[in-house]
Amino acid sequence: MALARRTIRNTAILVSARVGARLLVFVVFLIQQRQLGATGYGEFATITVLSNLSSISADLGLQIVYLREGSRHRDQLERLLATVLAAKLPLVALSLAALALMVEIGGAPLPQLLWPAFLLLLATSFANVLRSTFYATGEIRYEAIATGAEAVILLGGTALVAARGLGLSAYLLVYAASYLFTCGFAAIVIRRRYFPIRLRPDPAAARRLLRLGLPFALAFALNTIYFKIDVLILDGLRGYHQVGIYQAAYKFLEGLSFIPQTIMNAIFPALAIVHLEGRGRLRALYTSAYRLLATIAMPLAVAFGLDGAAILHVVGVYAQSATAARVLALALLFLFVNNSFIFGLGAMDRQLASVWLAGFSIVVNVVCNLVLIPLFPHAQGYLASSWATVITEVALLAAGYLMVRRHLGSLPWLRPSWPIAGAGVVMAAVVVELGGQSVLWVLPLGAVAYGLVLLGLGGVSRQEWRLARSSLRGGAEAAEPASSRGRSTR
């Protein structure tokens, strides 16, 4: 029960912090797409995709292994971090070579962006490892501070770059600066709160961690390719301009995807621990996780599916992106729930199953893009990529369910889902009935209707409400297991 309260509290803290940060990052996106135009924003999206792809070789699964093993064995955190940091140094050099090769293949104007993109890669890679300490120890408040500070730095730097009319390199450097702050902040907190940070070259331990991490690395690589490959295919077949239009719409999907990732990041340590205690407890926690994701995703999907054009018009995004955003809204519900499969399988030590799912998603996505883009009119390639994303998420939902069921047993999907679906239908009816009115009050009214119907249909149990209220009211001390009190966090 203490573990459940701590998990819910951490999830609430982290989601709240990232919602605020994402709002600031959204303003950053609006500034960028207006200043750069569709073609310039397409170039920016392409170089960030290449940076993300090359970052795979800078980690090779070490970050997630550090998080999982550190969550299970708190007394080994210092040694694990020292080994991981030392092991990442040669991997970073490998990632630079990979980035340089991809940038050279990409051609002008990308080569001039190599070093800013590499600095972004470097800062992101080390920041993610250091901040994993906060997840492993359950002290999410530090992650919330880092997340908020990153967004503030990013917004301030982007506004300055836009005011002075600087180029793409400056935008990349601002992103890198925000993650460099997290590196410094996390290093200070870890040193003062837990232990001194050291580099500890340990070839034997590093090889063991890499063996554990390779399945995660492969899954991460395949997932990254899945989420980014459509940009490269669209760029090759239709050019930077359509990439800019597609990415402006996809930014909403990508921006909202932080919610399931944040929730599952907070729940992952609990899943990893509960897995050791038996299938029954793990099944119950996992069921609550995917139901929570579906509950949050439904109103977002309804809002963008029915009023996507109006939402984009209000915030001033490219008009052509509106249709793509409405199509991508169909993928939102599936995207949220699909996150539970990857994290759940990882917590059950079924990394290879996650790899299989990721590989499957890439095949479906690549095939769909290569087939659909030529079928659509030349000026609508971005719509083909949008539909390819929807089809891939549906296929991944079916495959993920079968994979989790194989390892966890039968899962109750229908009964937990029908209140969510019923509330979604009511919200859709409200939004359609009030069509033509301002989205600034129609969507909040629809969300209220969704929440009331969800409660009326028993979408959230009394026990879950009591647990949530207890977790949000209680302090950090109250949420800790009794056996851990009075023990040094070192």
Secondary structure, DSSP 8 states (H G I E B T S, - for coil): -HHHHHHHHHHHHHHHHHHHHHHHHHHHHHHHHHHHHHHHHHHHHHHHHHHHHHGGGGTTTHHHHHHHHHHH-GGGHHHHHHHHHHHHHHHHHHHHHHHHHHHHHH-TTGGGGHHHHHHHHHHHHHHHHHHHHHHHHT-HHHHHHHHHHHHHHHHHHHHHHHHHT--HHHHHHHHHHHHHHHHHHHHHHHHHHT--------HHHHHHHHHHHHHHHHHHHHHHHHHHHHHHHHHHHH-HHHHHHHHHHHHHHHHHTHHHHHHHHHHHHHHHHHHTT-HHHHHHHHHHHHHHHHHHHHHHHHHHHHHHHHHHHHHT--TTHHHHHHHHHHHHHHHHHHHHHHHHHHHTT-HHHHHHHHHHHHHHHHHHHHHHHHHS-GGGHHHHHHHHHHHHHHHHHHHHHHHHHHHH-----HHHHHHHHHHHHHHHHHHHHTTTS-HHHHHHHHHHHHHHHHHHTTSS-HHHHHHHHHHHHS-HHHHS-GGGTTS---
